[in-house]
Amino acid sequence: MSPSSPSPAPTAAAPPEHSERLGLPWWLWLGGLAAAALLAAEVWLGAPGVRAWLPFVVLLPATVAGLAWLGRIRIAVRDGELRVDDARLPVRFVADVVPLDAAGRREVLGVGADPLAFVVQRPWISGAVQVVLDDPADPTPFWVVSTRRPVELAEAILAARDAG
């Protein structure tokens, strides 16, 4: 590029998008499958015929399905919305976002918790964000959502709100 060439025009940066899945840690999978195998073995003990293999065929796949269902929640910030599973919050109604560590989450969801708050909490995830709302038509004062990256999620929500 020569010194007399015009520099490219700056483009407006798109707000950062955030996406994560609140899956289960490996130790919950291991513990759940071990408990199902132990229960199947208890039913199997001394049983002849169909009762010998049926508990394994039923309990182990049912446990896998149950554990997969527990880890299904997806969180995303895109298209001007905070999406938590099937709930959607337009970011224009966000007043503030507070990243929470384990102690902050415990305080927000503890004894003095607001019963009208929207909460998606996974106990195996220590971090969360508190999304304070500013919508006079909605009685929900705030959302509390578990996340493994609370600071990144808070920044993405605020950036999407400011871009809109």
N, C-alpha and C positions, 0 to 999 in steps of 0.2 A: 504494500500500500504506500503510495507516494505521499509526501507531506501535504500536497495540495488537494488530495482526495478527501471528499467529505466523509466524515465518520458516520457509521450507521446510526439511524435514529434509535434512541433508547425505547425499548418496549416495556409496557407495563407488566410487571411480574404477576403471575397468577398466584392467588393465595395458596399457601401450602395445604396439601390434602393429607389427611391422616386416615389410616386404616389398620385395624388390628382385630384379631380373633382371640377371645378369652378362653383358650383351650385349657385342658387340664394338664398339670405337670405329670411327668413320667411316674412318680411315686404313687399318685392316685390311681393311675391305670394299673400299676403292678399290684397295689393293695386290693383294688376291686376285683381283678381277675383271680387273685389268690383266694379271696373270700368266696367267690363263686365256685372255684374248683374245690375248695374245702367242703362247701355245702353239698356240691354234687357228689363228692366222695362219701360223705356221711349218708346220703340217700342210697348210694350204690352198695354200701357195705352189706354183704350177705344177701343181696337181692338177685334172684335168677332172672333170666329172660330179658324182657324189654326194660324192666326197672334197672338193669345193670348199666345201660348206655344212655337211656333217655334223659337223666338229669344233666349229663354233660352236653347233650345236643340242645337242650332247652336253656339251661342256666348260663352257659358261657356266651352264646350269641345275645341273649337278653341283657347280660351285663355289659357287653361291648356296645349294644344299642343305647343303653342307659347312660353310660359314660360319654359316648359321643353326643348325646342330647344335652348333657350338662355342659359340654364345651362348645356349644353351637353359637353362642352370642358373638356377634360382630359389631364393632364400633367403627364408624367412618364419619369424616367431615368432608362433604363434597356437595357441589351444586347449591351452596348456600344453606345447607342443612346439617345438623348433627343427627346421625342415624345410630340408634342403639337397638339392635335386633330389628323389630318391625315398628318401633316408635321413631317419630321424626320431629325434630324441633328446628324451625326456621331460625337461623342465627340472628336475624334482626330483633328477636325478642330477648336476646342475651344481654343482661346488664353487666355481668362480671363472671369471671371464671377463676376458681381458686384450686390450684393443685394441692392434693392432700397426701401426706404420708400415712403410715399405719395409725399413728396417734391422732392425727387430724381426722381421719375417717372414723375412728372410734368415738371421737368427741361429737362429730356431726350426727352420727347414727346412734348415739348412746341414749341415756335416760331422757334427755330433753329434746329428742328428735321431733321434728315437725311431722305429724301424721299425714299431711297432705303432700309431702315431698315424693317425687318420683325417684325410686331407688332401684338400681340394677347392681347388686353387690355379689361378688364372688369371694368367699372367705379365703381362698388360696392365693388371692392376689392382694398384695399389701397396699398398693397405691390406688388413688381415686381422684376424681375431680368433682368439685361442687360448681354447678352452673346456676348462677343466680338469674332469675327471670324478671323481665319487666314487661308483663302483659296484663293489663287490667282485666281482660276478659277471662283469664285463666286463674283458678284458685291455687294452682301449684306454685309454691314460692321458689323452689329450686329443684334441680336434678342432682343426684349423686350417682356417679357411674364409676365402677371399677376399671382400672387401666394399669397396664404394666409401665406405661410411659406418661405419667400425669403432666409433666411440664410440656412435653411435645403436643399432647392433646389440647391443653389449655392454650398454647400459642396458636395452634391451627384454628381453634374455634374463634379466638379473638381476631386473628388475621382475616378469616372468612367474614366475620361481622364487619370489620373495618373496610373490607373491600366492597361490601354490598351497599 
